[in-house]
Amino acid sequence: MRIGKIAAERWQLRADGGIKFGGLQNTTPFLRTRASLAVPMELWRVRLTETLFWFNTTGAGETTQLDLERPISGPVLFRATSVAAWLERLRNVDIRQDLTIYHKLDERTALLYQASAIGVSQPNVHVTTYVILMLYRYRLHREWMFVELCPQLYFPKAPDSRNNAIISVRLEMLFDVAK
């Protein structure tokens, strides 16, 4: 029975739905289901995740994600993430490659450093934008309220585009009726 338990611990199945708030007049109802398989190896861990979703603003879609991660030291983790996303409305596959370092400073604070290449599959596979960012995340209250500060630099490859600098601030509140 031990083998079955180990195999079951590698799989995660999840479904959720709700309303995503993007401002006072911008609400987005959604439904989502996700299945993932994690395979630990000697130095690396591999996770494959498949997600099916529907958002009222973008319609139905699917994402496939492959994560390769490795601890660097106790509080530092490296992750390489490859994502392919398909949207029914666009009939296009968006692709993304992220190289990320997670650094847990203490029980309430963490930093994330990330470099990304973002692309599309139509008319041919090509990179459209490069992004560099740093994210500061702080737990404000217990295990359910967080604040994030994220400066970002965007480098679009289109000839008529300019590089952009953005700073975003986010307040996140997690509600779980299962607890």
C-alpha positions as CSV (number, residue, x, y, z in Angstrom):
1,M,0.0,0.0,0.0
2,R,3.0,2.3,0.5
3,I,3.6,2.5,-3.3
4,G,0.0,3.7,-3.9
5,K,0.3,6.4,-1.3
6,I,3.6,7.7,-2.8
7,A,1.9,7.8,-6.3
8,A,-1.1,9.6,-4.9
9,E,1.0,12.2,-3.1
10,R,2.6,13.1,-6.5
11,W,-0.7,14.0,-8.0
12,Q,-2.8,17.1,-7.2
13,L,-6.3,17.8,-8.6
14,R,-8.0,21.1,-7.9
15,A,-11.1,23.0,-9.2
16,D,-12.1,26.5,-8.3
17,G,-14.2,29.4,-9.5
18,G,-15.1,32.8,-8.4
19,I,-14.8,36.5,-9.3
20,K,-11.5,38.2,-9.9
21,F,-11.6,41.9,-9.1
22,G,-9.5,44.2,-11.2
23,G,-10.9,47.6,-10.1
24,L,-14.2,49.0,-9.1
25,Q,-15.9,48.3,-12.4
26,N,-13.8,45.4,-13.7
27,T,-14.9,42.0,-12.4
28,T,-14.2,38.7,-14.1
29,P,-16.1,35.5,-13.2
30,F,-14.1,32.4,-13.8
31,L,-14.0,28.6,-13.6
32,R,-10.8,26.6,-13.5
33,T,-9.6,23.0,-13.0
34,R,-6.0,21.9,-12.6
35,A,-4.1,18.6,-12.5
36,S,-0.4,18.4,-11.7
37,L,2.1,15.6,-11.3
38,A,5.3,16.2,-9.3
39,V,8.3,13.9,-9.6
40,P,11.2,14.4,-7.2
41,M,14.6,13.5,-8.4
42,E,18.0,13.5,-6.7
43,L,18.8,17.2,-7.1
44,W,15.8,18.5,-9.1
45,R,12.0,18.3,-8.9
46,V,9.9,18.1,-12.0
47,R,6.2,19.2,-12.0
48,L,3.9,19.0,-15.0
49,T,0.6,21.0,-14.7
50,E,-2.4,21.0,-17.0
51,T,-5.1,23.6,-16.5
52,L,-8.5,24.1,-18.2
53,F,-10.3,27.4,-17.6
54,W,-13.0,29.8,-18.6
55,F,-12.9,33.6,-17.9
56,N,-15.8,35.7,-19.1
57,T,-13.3,38.3,-20.5
58,T,-11.1,35.8,-22.5
59,G,-13.3,32.7,-22.9
60,A,-12.1,29.1,-22.7
61,G,-8.5,28.1,-22.7
62,E,-5.8,25.6,-21.7
63,T,-2.3,25.9,-20.3
64,T,0.5,23.3,-20.1
65,Q,3.3,24.1,-17.7
66,L,6.6,22.4,-17.0
67,D,8.6,23.4,-13.9
68,L,12.1,22.3,-13.1
69,E,13.3,23.4,-9.7
70,R,16.3,22.9,-7.5
71,P,17.1,24.2,-4.0
72,I,20.3,26.4,-4.0
73,S,20.5,26.8,-0.3
74,G,18.0,26.6,2.7
75,P,16.0,29.8,1.9
76,V,16.8,30.0,-1.9
77,L,15.2,28.0,-4.7
78,F,15.8,28.2,-8.5
79,R,12.9,27.3,-10.9
80,A,12.8,27.2,-14.7
81,T,9.2,27.3,-16.0
82,S,8.0,26.7,-19.5
83,V,4.4,27.5,-20.3
84,A,2.2,27.1,-23.4
85,A,-1.3,28.6,-23.3
86,W,-4.1,28.3,-25.8
87,L,-7.1,30.6,-26.0
88,E,-10.2,29.6,-27.9
89,R,-11.0,33.1,-29.1
90,L,-7.5,33.7,-30.5
91,R,-6.7,30.2,-31.7
92,N,-3.1,30.9,-30.9
93,V,-0.6,29.4,-28.6
94,D,1.2,31.9,-26.3
95,I,4.6,30.7,-25.0
96,R,6.7,31.8,-22.0
97,Q,10.0,30.9,-20.4
98,D,10.7,32.1,-16.9
99,L,14.0,31.7,-14.9
100,T,13.2,32.5,-11.3
101,I,15.0,32.7,-8.0
102,Y,12.9,32.6,-4.8
103,H,14.5,33.9,-1.6
104,K,12.7,33.5,1.7
105,L,14.1,36.2,4.0
106,D,12.1,35.3,7.1
107,E,8.7,33.9,8.1
108,R,6.8,36.9,6.7
109,T,9.0,38.2,3.9
110,A,10.1,36.8,0.5
111,L,11.8,38.1,-2.6
112,L,11.5,36.8,-6.2
113,Y,13.8,37.6,-9.0
114,Q,12.7,36.7,-12.5
115,A,13.8,37.0,-16.2
116,S,11.2,36.0,-18.8
117,A,10.9,35.6,-22.6
118,I,7.3,35.8,-23.9
119,G,6.3,34.8,-27.4
120,V,3.6,33.6,-29.8
121,S,3.1,30.7,-32.2
122,Q,1.5,32.6,-35.1
123,P,2.5,33.3,-37.8
124,N,5.6,31.5,-36.6
125,V,7.1,30.9,-33.2
126,H,8.9,34.0,-32.0
127,V,9.7,36.0,-28.9
128,T,7.7,39.3,-28.6
129,T,8.8,40.6,-25.2
130,Y,11.5,40.2,-22.6
131,V,10.7,41.0,-18.9
132,I,12.9,41.5,-15.8
133,L,11.2,41.9,-12.4
134,M,11.7,41.7,-8.7
135,L,8.8,41.0,-6.4
136,Y,8.7,41.8,-2.7
137,R,6.0,39.9,-0.8
138,Y,5.1,40.5,2.9
139,R,2.5,38.7,5.0
140,L,0.5,41.4,6.7
141,H,-1.9,39.2,8.7
142,R,-1.9,35.5,9.7
143,E,-1.9,33.2,6.6
144,W,-4.4,35.1,4.5
145,M,-3.4,38.7,3.9
146,F,-0.3,39.7,1.8
147,V,1.0,42.8,0.1
148,E,3.3,42.7,-2.9
149,L,5.5,45.4,-4.5
150,C,6.8,44.6,-8.0
151,P,9.1,46.8,-10.1
152,Q,9.3,45.5,-13.7
153,L,11.1,46.3,-16.9
154,Y,9.5,45.3,-20.3
155,F,11.6,45.1,-23.5
156,P,9.2,44.6,-26.4
157,K,10.8,43.4,-29.7
158,A,8.3,45.2,-32.0
159,P,10.1,47.9,-34.0
160,D,7.7,50.7,-33.0
161,S,7.6,49.8,-29.3
162,R,9.4,51.4,-26.4
163,N,10.8,49.8,-23.3
164,N,8.6,50.2,-20.3
165,A,9.1,50.4,-16.5
166,I,6.2,49.5,-14.3
167,I,5.7,49.3,-10.5
168,S,2.7,47.3,-9.3
169,V,1.3,47.1,-5.8
170,R,-1.1,44.3,-4.9
171,L,-3.1,43.4,-1.8
172,E,-4.0,39.8,-1.6
173,M,-6.6,38.2,0.7
174,L,-7.1,34.5,0.6
175,F,-10.4,32.9,1.8
176,D,-10.7,29.2,2.3
177,V,-14.0,27.7,3.5
178,A,-12.4,24.3,4.0
179,K,-10.6,25.3,7.2
